[in-house]
Amino acid sequence: MTENVEFGLDTFGDVTRGTDGKFLPHDQVLRNVVAEAVLADSHKIDFIGLGEHHRDDFAISSPEVVLAAIAGQTKHIRLGTAVTVLSSEDPVRLFQRFSTLDAVSDGRAEVILGRGSFTESYPLFGYALKDYEVLFEEKLDLFSRLIREKEVTWSGTTRAGLNKVTVYPPLSAKGLKVWIGVGGSPESVVRAVRYDMPLMLAIIGGDPRRFLPYVDLYHRATAQVGRAPQPLGVHSPGHVAETDELAMEQAFPGYKELRNRIGAERGWGPTSPEEFRHEVQSGSMYVGSPETVARKIAATVGALGLDRFDMKYSMGTMPHAHLMTSIDLYGRKVIPMARDILAGSKAAKLAQVH
């Protein structure tokens, strides 16, 4: 864990309900996402990540376009994805979009590459799910070369090869930060080490400490190949309100609506208030007052040795106004409290050593 842990936010542009109880149109949700990011920037929050989806309950299908709009209204916050579904992307066009975003944002672009938790993009862009593994592996190999080599020569089975090709616009001298998003596969952890990229763990349920074996594997694999470890991050859902009960009251309806819809698609049973409360109290839902959320984030950061924690602040159909309050409290109260707790824990450990 670095001494200066970073704190970010993620959203999928969840389609929210308006004051009349009806779903907002996608265009309004997208404008709201920009406003949310601008608020985050005003609090010097480190990062905003936009997840790519191609379904009616999430509004963001082109993260880079929304990120460019955010770039024009912000000064500090770094701009990335959570995640980019690389398997159904063209790595060359993805590189061009992010090198362009990096240029117009004065070096603030990042990308988190993953395979996503939904499959709609595969038929939409003409790919077969049976090629799930080879698509990601080949495209990651090509993208890793594009961000590191001025002239790229590459061949594979998923797209046309390249022979001494330079892709424009080029990255600046400092390059582009590229993470690998991992949902809990040892093979994916080793892949991040093999490509020498930071690792972002998506922990959306259960005790976050159950991911300790993956963290240990990451460090052992890094040491085995003789490299310094890259940053390690976690993405988890959360919501902040003035009190624990208010946060629970605000978060549950939207969470329930989205969770049950996805559950029906995947054969899960319906959720319940008791299940939700258990996940908040003992799992990977960071829901509560600023003090409660700060303590829980600090505990996860300390237990896993993280360099960054990203809270997915959008909670299904939860209204935009609640999201704005959550971002405000996260920036003004949660992050400073979490930093203080982590600093106190470090000081206590040093005192024990001496």
DAHUZI-V285631 format. One record per helix or strand of 2 or more residues. SS is the DSSP state (A for helix, B for strand). FROM is the first residue (numbers start at 1). TO is the last residue. If there is no record, write none. Layout:
ss | from | to
SS | FROM | TO
SS | FROM | TO
This chain:
ss | from | to
B | 6 | 11
A | 26 | 42
B | 47 | 50
A | 63 | 71
B | 78 | 81
B | 84 | 85
A | 86 | 88
A | 91 | 104
B | 109 | 114
A | 120 | 124
A | 129 | 146
B | 152 | 154
B | 162 | 165
B | 177 | 182
A | 186 | 194
B | 198 | 202
A | 208 | 224
B | 232 | 240
A | 244 | 266
A | 273 | 282
B | 286 | 288
A | 290 | 304
B | 308 | 312
A | 320 | 353
